[in-house]
Amino acid sequence: MDARLLDVLVCPLCKGPLVYDKAAQELICKADRLAFPIRDGIPIMWEDQARVLDADTQ
C-alpha cells in the first residue's frame, strides 16, 4: 500500500482517518467500526464491501 495514498484516504462515510492493517490488508475506520478491504493493492471503499468490526476489535 502506497504511503502517499494512505495520507489522503479517509473514511467515505464520516470522512475520518483510516488505520492501515497490513496483516489483514484492510483500512479500518474506528469511528464507524468498519474495515474496508484492500484487494490487489486497491482499497475498496464501498460501504457494502466493508466488514463490520465487533465490539472486541480495536
C-alpha positions in Angstrom: 0.0 0.0 0.0 1.5 3.3 -1.1 2.1 5.6 1.9 1.2 8.7 -0.1 -2.2 7.2 -0.8 -2.7 6.4 2.9 -2.1 10.1 3.6 -5.1 11.2 1.5 -7.6 8.4 2.0 -10.4 9.0 4.6 -13.5 7.0 5.5 -16.1 7.5 2.8 -18.9 7.7 5.4 -17.6 10.0 8.2 -14.5 11.4 6.4 -12.4 10.4 9.4 -9.0 8.9 9.5 -8.2 5.3 8.5 -5.8 2.9 10.1 -3.9 0.5 7.8 -3.9 -3.1 9.0 -1.1 -4.6 6.9 -1.6 -8.2 8.0 -5.4 -8.2 7.3 -5.0 -5.9 4.2 -7.7 -3.6 5.4 -8.3 0.1 6.1 -10.1 0.5 9.4 -12.4 3.3 10.4 -12.5 3.2 14.2 -15.4 5.7 14.4 -17.7 3.7 12.2 -16.3 0.3 13.2 -15.8 -0.7 9.6 -12.9 -2.4 7.9 -12.5 -1.7 4.1 -10.7 -4.5 2.2 -7.6 -3.9 0.0 -7.7 -6.2 -3.0 -4.7 -6.4 -5.3 -3.4 -3.2 -3.8 -6.6 -1.3 -4.4 -8.7 -0.1 -1.5 -12.4 -1.0 -1.9 -14.1 2.0 -0.2 -17.8 0.9 -0.6 -19.8 0.6 2.5 -21.4 -2.7 1.3 -18.0 -4.2 0.8 -16.8 -3.3 4.3 -16.6 -5.7 7.2 -18.3 -4.6 10.4 -16.0 -4.8 13.4 -17.3 -6.3 16.5 -17.1 -4.7 20.0 -13.9 -6.7 20.8 -11.9 -5.5 17.8 -9.8 -2.4 18.5 
